[in-house]
Amino acid sequence: MTDPLGDPLDDGEGPPDDGAADDTATVICPYCSEPVEIALDSGGGADQSYVEDCQVCCRPWQVTVHYGEDGGADVFVEALE
């Protein structure tokens, strides 16, 4: 399906654009073991990987996010050092 400009409305390459995608996740820091809520960006694609620092102990994580077709996000963090 296309919009009036001929662009695809949903290319199937990410979470749905209907606001149903997860936009936060609570993860456990692999260093200090504290639960931390992080913001997610569904506009970054279905598979994402980036570095983010713990909000409690400031040590770096490797964050991996995978969005399913339903907009649900699987989020994993691991120690970077």
C-alpha positions in Angstrom: 0.0 0.0 0.0 1.3 3.5 -0.7 0.5 7.0 0.4 -0.7 9.7 -2.0 3.0 10.5 -2.8 3.6 6.9 -3.8 5.7 6.0 -0.8 5.1 2.7 1.0 3.1 3.1 4.2 4.7 0.1 5.9 7.9 -1.6 4.5 7.8 -4.3 7.2 11.3 -3.3 8.3 10.5 -2.2 11.8 7.9 -1.9 14.4 4.4 -0.6 13.5 4.0 3.1 13.1 0.8 3.2 15.0 2.3 4.1 18.4 2.2 0.5 19.6 6.0 0.1 19.7 7.7 -0.1 23.1 9.4 3.2 24.0 11.0 2.3 27.3 12.5 -0.8 28.9 13.7 -1.6 32.4 17.1 -3.4 32.3 19.4 -4.6 35.0 22.9 -3.1 35.0 25.5 -5.9 34.5 27.9 -3.9 36.8 25.9 -2.6 39.8 22.8 -4.8 39.4 20.4 -1.9 39.7 17.3 -1.7 37.6 17.4 1.2 35.2 14.7 2.4 32.8 16.0 3.4 29.4 14.3 5.1 26.5 14.0 3.2 23.2 13.7 4.7 19.7 11.5 2.6 17.5 12.4 4.9 14.6 16.0 3.5 14.7 14.9 0.3 12.9 14.0 -3.3 13.9 17.5 -4.2 15.0 19.7 -1.7 16.9 23.0 -1.9 18.8 24.5 1.1 20.7 26.5 2.0 23.8 24.8 3.7 26.7 26.1 4.5 30.2 24.3 3.2 33.4 22.4 6.0 35.0 23.4 4.7 38.5 27.1 3.7 38.2 28.0 5.4 34.9 29.7 2.3 33.4 29.1 1.6 29.7 26.8 -1.1 28.4 26.3 -2.5 24.9 22.6 -2.3 24.4 20.9 -4.5 21.8 17.3 -4.0 20.8 15.1 -6.1 18.5 11.6 -5.0 17.7 9.1 -7.7 16.8 6.3 -7.2 14.3 3.9 -6.4 17.1 6.1 -3.5 18.3 7.4 -5.3 21.3 11.1 -4.8 22.0 13.5 -7.4 23.3 16.3 -5.5 25.0 19.6 -6.9 26.2 22.5 -5.1 28.0 26.0 -6.5 28.5 29.1 -5.1 30.1 31.3 -3.3 27.6 34.6 -3.5 29.4 
